């Protein structure tokens, strides 16, 4: 399925948000995720189905100053 992840087109096999996190190798980090501009709580990732064309923003904290 083709999605837009962080502004770039991506071809993925994941069918839900939890699977996408694993497929894109984000499983070990703290994240905030929005699907089509709506933040999805971590508790709902497994039940959040993805559709072709969805826009996903995955935000990770960064240290700096």
N, C-alpha and C positions, 0 to 999 in steps of 0.2 A: 504494500500500500504506500502511496506517496503522500508525505506530510511536509509541512514547512516547520522546521525545528530551528529555533534561534535565527530566523530569517533566511535559512538555506533549505533548499529542497532536499528531502531524504527519502530513500526507499527503505521501508521497514517491514518486518513480518509481524510485529507486535499488534495485538488487537485491543489492548487496554493500556492504560497509563503505567501501571506497575510493570508490565512486561516491557514497555518502551524504556523505562529507566534501566532495567537490566540489560536490554539489548544495546543501549547506547553507553553502557559501562559507567553509569552514574551511581550504582548501587551502594557504594561505600561513602558517599558524601552527603552533607546536609544540603537540602534543596528546597526551593519553592518553585511550583509549576503552575502555569496558567495555560488553559486550553481555550482558544478563541477569546482571549482577553478576560477570562474568568478564572480566578485562583481556585485550585482544587486542593482541599485538605488532604494530607497524607493518608488518612483513614479511608478516603474514597478513591484512591488511585486504582485499586484492583477492580472496582466496579465502574470505573469511568471508561466507557468504550470509545475507541477512536474511529474516525471516519476519514476516508480519503479527502485530502485538502485541508484538514484541521491545521490550525496554526498553534504550535506549541512553543512556549517560552520556558526554558529551564534556567533558573537563576541559582548560582552557587555563591556563597559568601567568599570574599577575598580580603586578605589582610593587606594593609598598606597605610599610607598617610601622605 
